[in-house]
Each structure stands twice: as C-alpha cells, then as structure tokens.
Amino acid sequence: MAKKKATKKKVAKKSTKKVTKKKPAKKATKKKVAKKATKKKVAKKATKKKVAKKATKKKAAKKATKKKVAKKATKKKVAKKAKKVVKKAKKAASKVAKKAVKKVSTAQGIDKKALFNSILELIKNTSTVIPDDVQKVILEGLAREEKNTTAEYAMNIIKNNIDIAKKKIQPLCQDTGTIIFYVDVPKGFVQSDFTKICHKAVVKATEMGYLRQNSVDSLTGENKGMNIGPGHPSIHFHEHNKKTIEMKLMLKGGGCENVGAQYAMPYNALGAGRDLEGVRKVILDAVQKAQGKGCGPGVLGVCIGGDRGAGYTHSKEQLFRKLDDTNEVEALAELEKDIVETANKLGIGPMGFGGKTTLLGCKIGTLNRLPASYYVSISYMCWAYRRQGVALKGDGSINKWLY
Ligand code: SF4
C-alpha cells in the first residue's frame, strides 16, 4: 500500500512536473509566436515604410519629372516666345531696312541699268538731235539770208545736216565735243556711284558711234578710244531740294571753244571800263575776232564777275538757258538783245562767209567778284548747239525731256 502511495506521488509529481514543465514551454511558444508576430508586424511596417518610401520616392520622382517636364515646357514656351520676339525684331528691322532702302531709292537706290540706259539715251539724243529752240532760230537765220548767197547756202547746209543727223541717228558733227554733264541731285546722293555708271554709258556711246573717240592725253596725245580720262567727261554735281535727279548734257565743240575769250576789265585797248558799256565792247570784240571761226552762227554764254575759273564755268552754264527766254535782270536782257542785233549787222555771217546771221543768241549771267578784279568770260557755242536734259524717275528711268 505504502508503495502504491509512493508511486502515486511520483506519478503525481511527474504529472505536476509535466504540468509545470508544459506551462513554461507554452509560454515560450507564445513568446516565440508573439516575437514572430512582432517581427512580422515590424516587417510589415518596414515593408509598408519601404512601400511608402518607394511611393514617396515615386511621387517625388513623378513630381520631379513633372517639374522637369514643366520646366522643359516653360523653356520651350520661353524659347518660342524668344523666337517670336526675335522674329518680330527681325521683321521690324527688315521694315526699317526696307524703309531705309525706299529712302535711299529716292536719293540713290536707283536701278543701275535704268540709269545707264537713261544716260546713254541722253548722250544719243544730245549728239544727234538739235533742240527745238535752237532749230527755230537756225531756220529764222536761213529765212533772213538773201537768196542765192553763200550765207544762204551755208545756212541750208546746216539745216540739211540737222535733218540728216536726226533721220539717221548720227552725230550732228564729226567733232562730238567735250562731254559736260550738269547733274542736280537730292541730298545724300552718292556721286561716285553715278560717275561709274556715267563712265560706262560714255564708253558704250563711244562704241556705238554717238561719240567720237575724242579724248586724248594732253602730254602724249595718246587716245585710248574710250572718252574717259582725267577731267573727261566733266561732271558737275549740284544738290537741290527735289527728290529726283535732273541731268543736263552739253557736247561742246573744240573749234568754238577755241574762240572763247576772257577779258580783265578795264580793257584799255578798247577803252572798255568796268561797266555794262565796257562789257558790251569786249563781247562784240570777241565776235569780231572769231570772224566766223568756231562754226558760226553761234551762241554766246557770258559771265560778268567771278574769278577766271568760275567765270568760264558760269559762262558755259548760260548756254543751258533756252534761247527764247528773257533775262530776269532788265539791263542784262537789253544787253543780250543788243549784242545779237549788233553782231548780226557786222556782216560776218555764217562760217564767216558774210551775211546777216552771225549770232543766234547771247545769254549773260553774273557772279560776285573781288573789288580788285572784273572779268568778262565768254564761251562761244557753234551752230551744232548740242545740249539736252532729262528729269529722271525715282528708279533712274527718264521721266521727261527738258528741252
Ligand atoms: S565747232 Fe562745232 S560745228 Fe565746228 S567742228 Fe566743232 S563741233 Fe563741229
């Protein structure tokens, strides 16, 4: 019995032990489970965090991308705007440039070809056609001469010469003269450009036979056959207030240039003083000395005053006046008329053959002078009175003829 009890106790103990032993094991298990759960939770949390982080990163990345895209877009927009601004600026600049060109075109942006053609046409016409006002006085001279006289014969030859030259478009005389241009130009006009084109036109006119190969080196006598050289052609530019160009051309014969004269007054040989009576004396003296040389009947251009150079230049400028005009200065108008009438009574006549037509006209201008000097400068133009002029359009083509 005692043994049984003891055994029971042992068993009880064991079971107790077992029980007691089992409890901590459960706890441990629980702990482990808990730990695991915690770990899982932590892991979950960590995962969540990671995910969240990733999401945040993605968001951030997205934002950044958006920002970048936005930036790019902004840049593009800015670039576009900038392009537009540049385009606008370019347009504005080109408008300004166009305006500038237009402005220049009124002054100098002329069509070069058109200008060349205009100058060539001016040369051709001047060389081959006598202006109407000159032809009129030539015909009056012919009508004035007595029939069957040498004077009438000479005047008839002149008339026929004029007709043939016009019909055949050939120079009026074998001497096509010194080429003298007077060009009125707007402000800002580039003279050197005009000069180049003018030279080309002169060369062309020479090649085409409207001008004789007429310009030689003064020392060697060499003729390059182009009519171009120092002082030839002679081009005088004057600025005027118009926007267009006016060109006048004179072909001044050598024979008549030879009988031009200049008097320093008083001119004691004639008893000519420094007054209009003295001027009259020296002008008629020049006509007497010419005696028909210089291919009369001619026209006188006279300048009272100036220095020697300006005096001769201004006397030639008088030859651009129309023969039927009237001098604005009454005393000079009277003197001009008197000189022609008196000269035609001298009996010199056409070519000096005798007759009633020694002068076709006389035009007198004045320049200021120094008290110490008083010049009377006389330029003589032969019957082949070649002068013409044109007013040009803005592009350089001919608008109208001046004579
Ligand atoms: S002066 Fe006159 S007309 Fe006489 S040859 Fe000379 S250009 Fe001819």
Residues whose N, C-alpha, C, O or C-beta is under 5 A from the ligand:
A	BS01	SF4	C173 D175 G253 G254 G255 C256 G294 C295 C382 A384
